[in-house]
Amino acid sequence: MKKDQDLVSKLIKNVLGQIGHSLVSGQLTNILSLRTPADVHAPETYLQSLTKDMTYFDGIVRKIVSFSDPVDRLKWAALLPIVNIHELGEKSLK
């Protein structure tokens, strides 16, 4: 956990430094063009992360289709992003 905190503080310092430099030089034209260090990005491809996101998708969608009540469908549809967040949290703890 300490390693993650160090990484986040390092990233924030880096981004704030770039913003400060842009402000001082008067060239804050595109905030989206800020660079981030490579070590903050996930070491997996987009396809690999997509397969992890879709792990429970089929089962939950089958459950959603089985309900006729729209409220129950909405409850189960809201479960999809929660499961993905849970999976992300579980993997970061390992």
Wavefront OBJ file of the C-alpha trace (Angstrom):
o trace
v 0.000 0.000 0.000
v 2.902 2.346 0.732
v 4.211 1.799 -2.796
v 0.857 2.873 -4.268
v 0.771 6.015 -2.123
v 4.282 6.936 -3.237
v 3.306 6.381 -6.855
v 0.200 8.565 -6.546
v 2.079 11.387 -4.817
v 4.814 11.179 -7.453
v 2.217 11.369 -10.227
v 0.449 14.344 -8.636
v 3.738 16.212 -8.226
v 4.618 15.482 -11.847
v 1.269 16.668 -13.240
v 1.155 19.765 -11.017
v 4.708 20.595 -12.087
v 3.715 20.397 -15.741
v 0.645 22.568 -15.131
v 2.759 25.099 -13.213
v 5.329 25.204 -15.985
v 2.585 25.754 -18.549
v 1.039 28.541 -16.461
v 4.371 30.322 -16.020
v 5.176 30.071 -19.708
v 1.632 31.157 -20.633
v 0.982 28.102 -22.788
v -1.815 26.321 -20.979
v -3.709 25.587 -24.174
v -4.465 21.888 -23.904
v -4.607 20.233 -20.502
v -5.209 16.843 -22.154
v -1.742 16.833 -23.682
v -0.022 16.456 -20.307
v 2.326 13.501 -20.176
v 2.160 10.869 -17.443
v 4.959 8.540 -16.364
v 4.801 5.094 -17.947
v 4.801 3.287 -14.599
v 1.279 4.520 -13.741
v -0.329 2.711 -16.657
v -1.654 -0.839 -16.497
v 0.739 -3.497 -17.794
v -2.034 -5.202 -19.764
v -3.547 -4.574 -23.143
v -7.000 -3.121 -23.702
v -8.294 -6.527 -24.786
v -7.011 -8.189 -21.614
v -8.674 -5.584 -19.410
v -11.898 -5.879 -21.415
v -12.049 -9.637 -20.844
v -11.673 -9.053 -17.107
v -14.477 -6.487 -17.225
v -16.760 -8.951 -19.021
v -16.144 -11.903 -16.671
v -19.577 -11.755 -15.037
v -21.378 -9.958 -17.874
v -23.050 -13.026 -19.409
v -24.454 -14.358 -16.135
v -25.753 -10.990 -14.981
v -27.356 -10.196 -18.339
v -29.090 -13.584 -18.330
v -30.416 -12.767 -14.860
v -31.594 -9.317 -16.015
v -33.516 -10.833 -18.930
v -35.279 -13.267 -16.581
v -37.026 -10.447 -14.679
v -40.163 -8.735 -15.927
v -40.155 -6.011 -13.270
v -38.170 -2.967 -14.507
v -36.982 -2.147 -10.974
v -35.429 -5.588 -10.573
v -33.803 -5.246 -13.990
v -32.351 -1.894 -12.995
v -30.992 -3.321 -9.729
v -29.180 -6.092 -11.591
v -27.963 -3.740 -14.318
v -26.471 -1.520 -11.604
v -24.597 -4.567 -10.357
v -22.366 -4.749 -13.464
v -20.136 -1.739 -12.685
v -20.063 -2.700 -8.999
v -18.722 -6.152 -9.860
v -16.069 -4.577 -12.096
v -14.972 -2.214 -9.320
v -14.844 -5.127 -6.879
v -12.723 -7.166 -9.273
v -10.365 -4.214 -9.734
v -10.027 -3.852 -5.964
v -9.357 -7.549 -5.463
v -6.579 -7.544 -8.066
v -4.917 -4.457 -6.596
v -4.725 -6.115 -3.168
v -2.695 -9.032 -4.552
l 1 2 3 4 5 6 7 8 9 10 11 12 13 14 15 16 17 18 19 20 21 22 23 24 25 26 27 28 29 30 31 32 33 34 35 36 37 38 39 40 41 42 43 44 45 46 47 48 49 50 51 52 53 54 55 56 57 58 59 60 61 62 63 64 65 66 67 68 69 70 71 72 73 74 75 76 77 78 79 80 81 82 83 84 85 86 87 88 89 90 91 92 93 94
